[in-house]
Amino acid sequence: MIISRAPFRVSFAGGGTDIPSFYEKHGGCVLSTTIKKYVYLTIHPAFNRDDISLKYSKTENVHNYQEIEHKIFHEAFRRFNISGVEIASMADVTAGTGLGSSSTFTVALLKLLYTYENRYVSTYHIAKEACEIEIEDLGNPIGKQDQFAAAFGGLRFYEFMPNGFVKIEPIVMKKESYKKLEENCLMFYTGLKHDASKILKEQKDNVERDSKKEEMLLKMCDLARELKTHFEQNDVDFLGECLSKGWQLKKQMASSISQNAIDELYELGINNGATGGKLLGAGGGGFLLFYVPTKEGKEKIRKAFKDYKELPFELDNSGVSIIFND
């Protein structure tokens, strides 16, 4: 048996600038981190060496990859000459919550299959191939940040170059600053799931039709660069201001990004001590992230959100990895 693991990501600034139609013209940048919540995949030989058995939210037993219904499994197996295996998937967080779950799954699956075949490829190769599967093969209107975050892990700044290359740079701060970041970021699940593809498609169409939307993305990229500078100066508190500015810009990108219920929850957080916040992922639902710099504010927000699930915010620095191989 082999077990792979890849982390979920939390994007702080620059989301949306990693879409090809934007970065191929202007270049894009995102600052994000991964957290200690993961997708796990296991693989071991199947009883029938001619079959493929897949277990996720449903179970598929097929004779070849052409019969696989799960789109990502289908495209991944098309690239590998593997049969006679059983693969099971599990995760710490459900899909549709704004933490990049589909890309995290794709990255963990590729790492698993390459390891099963005793083939070494670089982390960059895995991230790049995950992008090819999701964006080119499946035609999903998504960007590149989730795949690279899941592959590399950690608190990093990603630059998406017009030629398609992704430059990856770790954010270096004092130990106390990382601890402060963990302590001051609070995440609450809204209870609303979203369809990221639909929201991102609307956003992509809006950018192509309206030059003002493109200008907003340029401002989001500038915010990501500004946040990088403040982090490297150990000014973690700037994150609150950055999240606030970014959220106001993001809401204007597509009508489906926010709704009244989400706006009310956001204001509840701001009124109880958060200096900024945002809805993670494409929008429409999932987790709300708040930056709360004071102990009193944290107590007030946790009390105000007592009916909502809080997800502990702990930084991951491992990226995709094999955690068991017998």
Secondary structure, 3 states (H helix, E strand, C coil): CEEEEEEEEEEEECCCCCCHHHHHHHCEEEEEEEEEEEEEEEEEECCCCCCEEEECCCEEEECCHHHCCCHHHHHHHHHCCCCCEEEEEEECCCCCCCCCHHHHHHHHHHHHHHHHCCCCCCHHHHHHHHHHHHHHHCCCCCCCHHHHHHHHCCCEEEEECCCCCEEEEECCCCHHHHHHHHHHEEEEECCCCCCHHHHHHHHHHHHHHCHHHHHHHHHHHHHHHHHHHHHHCCCCCHHHHHHHHHHHHHCCCCCCCCCHHHHHHHHHHHHCCCCEEEECCCCCCCEEEEECCCHHHHHHHHHHCCCCCEECCCEECCCCEEEEEC
